[in-house]
């Protein structure tokens, strides 16, 4: 599965990440932990980083499957 990142969260990953997800799926929380461990990127665990699955913002309890499109986004600040 390819995972995209937007905003400041992209920096530790240097672009899209590749990770395998079992057919039975994993929660977004588990996916965050897998990414943090594999890429040594603790920033993905921050609660301010939002997850989107198939273009919809989801909670960390949401299940992710190999066919899903997953994106993580840093909070946006502006004026």
N, C-alpha and C positions, 0 to 999 in steps of 0.2 A: 504494500500500500504506500502510495506517495502522499506526503503530508506537506501542505503549504503553510507558510508563516508570513504575517504582515506586521509592519511596524517594528519597534525595537526588538521584539522577540525573535525576529529573523537573524539577528546578528550572531548569536551563539551557534546557529545551525549552518549559516553560510549559504542558505538557499533551501529548497525542498529537501525533506528527509524521506528515507525509505525504511519501512519497518514491516515485519510480518505480523499479521493478526490472525488468530485461530478462527476457523469457520464458525464456531459458537459465539464469537465476538468477545469483546472486552469493554469495560466501562471507560469513559473518558478519563477518569481518575487513573485507572490502570495504564492507559495509553500514555498519559503524562509521565507516569513513573518509568515506563519503558523508555521513553524518549530521553528523560533526564539521565538515566543510567547509561544508555548507549552513547549519547552525545555529550555527556558531562555538562549538561545545561540545566542547572537548578532553576533558572528563571521560568521555565515552563510550568513549574509547580505553583507559581504565584497565582492567587485567586483573581487578580485583576486581569489576567490573560484569559480571554474568552475563547471558547471552542465553538466552531460551526461544523455541523455534519449535514452534508447535502444541502448547503446554502441556508441552513437554519441554525440560529444560535441555540445551543442546548446546555443543559445542566451537566455537571460532572458524573451524574448517575446514568446518563444516556449510554446505551450500548452502541458500540461501533463494530461494523462487520467489514470483511475484506473488500466488498463491493462499494463501500461508502467513500465519499469525498470528504476529507477532513482538512480543516484550516484552523490555525490558532492566530489570534489577533491581540496585539498589545492595546491598552487603552489609548484613546486619542485625546489629546488636549489641544485646546486652541482658544482663540478669542473672537 
